[in-house]
Amino acid sequence: MIALRTRNLGTRGLMIVGVGLLAAVSACGNDAATVAPFVVPNVFDLTVDAAAGIAPVDPARGQVVTAEALRNLVDQQLAWHGVTLVEVMRAARVDRGDVQIWIDQLTQNTTDLTATIGLAYGPVAARAFNQQWAQHTQFLVDYAVAVGQDDKAAAREAEKSLADYAHDSGSFFSTATGGGLPAAAVEDLLTTHVGHMISMIDADQAGDQLTTVSAAVTDSAYLSTIANGLSTAIATQNPTWFPGTTDTPLAALCSIVTSGTSGYLTSLLITGDAGSSAVLNADQVLVTATGASTAAVIGLDAGFGGADSTARATDAKAALATANAYALAHPPVEP
């Protein structure tokens, strides 16, 4: 049975229609025993205004951060978005016991991204962004649960909602950036990101670990492309607030290290095996980019957190920050 959840999203009149899946599983034979229905977890809280603490933008303000720093910030936040979204979807698909731990990380990441948008455009735009960004996380979780429950109708409904999200977000970013990010280009970028996540969870459901990791790691690199495009459009539109360029050797190095670390962490979380080919491949990306061992770059040994999901999430987030600090401390030598 498919239950549609309609939510009033406030001042911009957006509506989220999430696919809530309730599946009752009956026992074989004449037994009428059933298990409790499965409920799709919510990955955001409509009672919390993520833009409440964001100050209006003063048009006369000076530098906020450099364009280079803005790119690095968005890179970091989108990389962590990728890691947490993969884990939430994988956990929700099978009703894994640690799903809320990863949901908490994902929702905090959405709040952090909202603050960054607010830094450039103020609270009204930040609130609109938050509402739209929350849609795609919820719809992807809806899709993951539908796949796990083999509910093809619910999966199709989630995919339709995701397509609507990509279209609406294209219009939002085109307007916010004054055309710096064309609507069609944004829609294409977000559709590709969504496609990676759908491929990832489909492969996870099929027990195809290699394809699961490949889709997740591919998205890690792709999110870096989105970060570069978004930060460049913001900085170009407002050069006084975000002076300089996003296209510096240090910005490029930080981006490579960030996406490489995200790919490494995702590979390790999915396989649970530091010696797997996927993890070793991700390891080589970081070694090639930095000339240092992965353990030195991210501060992790063969694994992290053991069997404790909270520790794994905490350690993974710390590793991403450590890798960024390493890149900043080892800038490329320019000729």
C-alpha atoms as one frame of an Amber mdcrd trajectory, in Angstrom:
protein
   0.000   0.000   0.000   1.290   3.479  -0.845   0.575   6.339   1.521   1.219
   9.811   0.171   2.571  12.347   2.650   1.742  15.949   1.736   3.614  18.598
   3.653   3.165  22.360   3.750   6.655  23.824   3.364   5.996  27.371   4.426
   6.379  30.780   2.853   7.207  29.739  -0.696   4.225  27.437  -0.872   6.248
  24.397  -1.850   4.676  21.021  -1.287   6.564  17.814  -0.685   4.842  14.623
  -1.642   6.899  11.771  -0.224   6.154   8.154  -0.846   5.533   6.486   2.512
   5.694   2.741   2.177   3.853   0.440   4.551   4.473  -3.223   3.859   2.827
  -6.018   5.834   4.478  -9.381   5.412   2.266 -12.422   5.866   3.495 -15.826
   6.975   3.200 -18.839   4.675   0.446 -21.447   4.810  -2.638 -20.927   6.930
  -0.837 -18.850   9.562  -2.169 -15.315   9.672   0.816 -13.891  11.555   2.193
 -10.569  10.331   5.087  -8.358  11.275   4.826  -4.674  12.092   4.500  -2.448
   9.012   7.677  -0.831   7.720   7.585   2.975   7.880   9.735   5.207   5.702
  12.000   7.332   7.926  11.796  11.101   7.633  15.135  12.731   6.885  14.145
  16.274   7.797  12.024  18.063  10.386   9.526  20.622   9.122   9.201  22.125
  12.603  12.802  23.361  12.411  13.585  26.482  10.395  17.096  25.863   9.116
  17.374  29.499   8.009  16.290  31.034  11.317  19.789  32.117  12.300  20.814
  33.473   8.897  21.169  37.244   8.741  19.930  39.319   5.803  22.634  40.229
   3.317  23.960  43.791   3.518  24.560  44.889  -0.093  27.329  47.215   1.115
  29.301  44.547   2.914  32.868  43.789   1.963  34.670  40.477   1.636  32.944
  37.484   3.210  35.394  34.754   2.171  37.608  34.349  -0.886  36.270  32.519
  -3.913  38.879  29.824  -3.289  37.657  29.311   0.278  34.031  29.258  -0.863
  34.757  26.461  -3.324  36.544  24.491  -0.637  33.634  24.933   1.776  31.011
  23.796  -0.740  33.259  20.891  -1.769  33.491  19.716   1.830  29.776  19.977
   2.434  28.729  18.212  -0.769  31.283  15.453  -0.184  29.798  14.734   3.236
  26.325  14.921   1.717  27.338  12.107  -0.621  28.711   9.884   2.139  25.742
  10.352   4.462  23.125  10.007   1.721  24.586   6.679   0.604  24.538   5.363
   4.160  21.010   6.583   4.883  19.679   4.999   1.697  21.461   1.702   2.336
  20.292   1.625   5.943  16.698   2.581   5.086  16.475  -0.055   2.345  16.805
  -2.866   4.886  15.541  -1.042   7.987  19.032  -1.173   9.475  19.264  -0.338
  13.142  21.685   2.561  12.678  19.573   4.474  10.156  18.813   7.333  12.584
  22.504   7.856  13.289  23.144   8.535   9.622  19.920  10.550   9.238  21.170
  12.886  11.966  24.388  13.388  10.018  22.522  13.955   6.756  20.099  16.496
   8.220  22.911  18.448   9.887  24.699  18.510   6.555  21.563  19.951   4.923
  21.552  22.671   7.589  25.212  23.429   6.883  24.582  23.704   3.140  21.628
  25.971   3.864  23.895  28.267   5.884  26.320  28.486   2.964  23.543  29.470
   0.572  22.415  32.002   3.177  25.914  33.430   3.292  25.539  34.388  -0.352
  21.832  35.149  -0.659  20.290  35.641   2.791  17.551  33.828   4.732  14.707
  33.840   2.193  16.723  32.133  -0.528  18.340  29.847   2.049  14.939  28.727
   3.273  13.769  28.002  -0.270  16.963  26.059  -0.947  16.533  24.061   2.253
  13.020  23.051   1.338  14.016  21.900  -2.130  17.217  20.165  -1.035  15.289
  18.300   1.652  12.922  17.033  -1.028  15.573  15.124  -2.913  16.983  13.488
   0.224  13.501  12.358   1.267  12.528  11.151  -2.181  15.745   9.152  -2.489
  15.047   7.500   0.858  11.495   6.819  -0.318  12.976   5.170  -3.399  15.422
   3.084  -1.362  12.659   1.752   0.862  10.434   1.033  -2.142  13.258  -0.961
  -3.741  13.871  -2.841  -0.511  10.192  -3.723  -0.269   9.898  -4.518  -3.988
   7.165  -1.912  -4.393   7.538  -0.862  -8.007   4.688   1.635  -7.890   6.240
   3.471  -4.941   9.615   3.459  -6.676   8.099   5.018  -9.805   6.369   7.664
  -7.705   9.653   8.547  -6.001  11.423   8.797  -9.365   8.736  11.140 -10.673
   9.087  13.329  -7.588  12.866  13.402  -8.051  12.465  14.555 -11.651  10.164
  17.363 -10.487  12.734  18.312  -7.830  15.560  18.591 -10.370  13.425  20.813
 -12.595  12.344  23.096  -9.742  15.887  23.401  -8.393  17.121  24.358 -11.834
  14.743  27.314 -11.792  15.774  28.249  -8.250  19.529  28.316  -8.920  19.109
  30.099 -12.242  17.162  32.860 -10.513  19.458  33.047  -7.470  22.655  33.297
  -9.534  21.214  35.735 -12.041  21.564  33.193 -14.823  25.086  32.227 -13.850
  23.797  28.696 -13.491  21.347  28.069 -16.342  18.254  26.150 -15.286  18.737
  23.386 -17.842  22.356  22.847 -16.776  21.414  22.610 -13.091  18.582  20.221
 -13.871  21.008  18.028 -15.790  23.576  18.084 -12.961  21.035  17.149 -10.310
  19.421  14.503 -12.502  22.831  12.879 -12.916  23.450  12.961  -9.151  20.052
  11.367  -8.541  20.799   8.760 -11.209  24.005   7.765  -9.425  22.096   7.258
  -6.180  19.389   5.218  -7.876  21.996   3.011  -9.561  23.791   2.619  -6.234
  20.752   1.440  -4.299  19.521  -0.783  -7.134  22.900  -2.538  -7.122  22.862
  -2.749  -3.331  19.472  -4.433  -3.488  20.795  -6.890  -6.078  23.783  -7.768
  -3.902  26.189  -6.323  -6.479  28.765  -4.714  -4.210  31.140  -3.765  -7.024
  28.497  -1.701  -8.832  27.234  -0.261  -5.544  30.688   1.082  -4.733  31.313
   2.230  -8.298  28.121   4.315  -8.408  28.829   5.863  -5.003  32.449   6.710
  -5.844  31.440   8.123  -9.222  29.012  10.399  -7.435  31.746  11.534  -5.030
  33.675  12.947  -7.972  30.526  14.316  -9.593  29.509  16.235  -6.473  32.867
  17.985  -6.689  31.894  19.153 -10.183  28.637  20.545  -8.795  30.526  22.293
  -5.982  32.870  23.950  -8.457  30.017  25.132 -10.670  27.961  26.510  -7.787
  30.823  28.289  -6.024  32.080  29.752  -9.311  28.648  31.140 -10.166  28.279
  32.710  -6.698  31.763  34.254  -6.746  31.375  35.570 -10.300  28.052  37.145
  -9.414  29.399  38.793  -6.236  33.150  39.431  -6.674  33.298  41.986  -3.851
  31.955  39.518  -1.315  33.862  36.523  -2.709  36.992  37.966  -4.356  39.509
  36.049  -6.387  38.907  32.915  -8.396  37.766  29.393  -7.661  40.215  28.121
 -10.260  43.463  28.076  -8.255  45.946  25.207  -7.883  45.157  24.958  -4.170
  41.405  24.887  -4.784  41.900  22.130  -7.351  44.080  20.106  -4.970  41.593
  20.462  -2.109  38.809  19.341  -4.433  40.716  16.245  -5.550  41.631  15.319
  -1.970  38.082  15.923  -0.741  36.387  13.837  -3.429  39.079  11.165  -3.106
  38.554  10.974   0.639  34.798  10.788   0.157  35.288   7.918  -2.283  37.612
   6.149   0.149  35.223   6.498   3.082  32.227   5.382   1.031  34.133   2.349
  -0.269  35.169   1.400   3.246  31.659   1.833   4.639  30.081  -0.272   1.892
  32.636  -3.090   1.824  33.741  -3.050   5.459  37.081  -4.308   4.160  40.184
  -2.099   3.998  41.823  -4.701   1.782  39.092  -4.775  -0.850  39.958  -3.728
  -4.391  37.520  -0.824  -4.165  39.178   0.603  -1.067  42.658   0.035  -2.458
  41.682   1.844  -5.665  40.364   4.781  -3.656  43.524   4.701  -1.576  45.615
   5.080  -4.729  43.678   8.203  -5.731  44.762   9.942  -2.540  48.347   8.688
  -2.746  48.633   9.953  -6.320  47.145  13.348  -5.459  49.213  13.986  -2.325
  52.270  11.774  -2.502  51.481  10.654   1.040  49.836   7.570   2.477  46.078
   7.636   2.926  46.518   7.097   6.658  48.665  10.238   6.817  46.168  12.282
   4.793  42.946  11.296   6.541  44.179  10.134   9.940  42.672   6.664   9.694
  44.264   3.251   9.708  42.714   0.147   8.154  39.253   0.813   9.542  37.338
   3.096  11.846  34.796   2.894  14.605  34.621  -0.898  14.741  31.056  -2.148
  15.028  29.803   1.100  16.573  27.827   3.064  13.979  28.038   6.333  15.907
  31.821   6.041  16.054  32.004   5.198  12.350  29.989   8.266  11.435  32.017
  10.491  13.761  35.332   9.117  12.544  34.335   9.412   8.885  33.361  13.068
   9.260  36.587  13.796  11.140  38.592  12.065   8.419  37.081  14.322   5.757
  38.040  17.411   7.771  41.533  16.040   8.416  42.081  15.420   4.716  41.048
  18.981   3.908  43.421  20.333   6.537  46.205  18.221   5.045  45.578  19.620
   1.558  45.540  23.205   2.848  48.820  22.610   4.690  50.517  21.146   1.609
  49.747  23.544  -1.249  51.025  22.624  -4.695  54.355  24.104  -5.650  53.837
  26.469  -8.546  56.603  26.798 -11.147
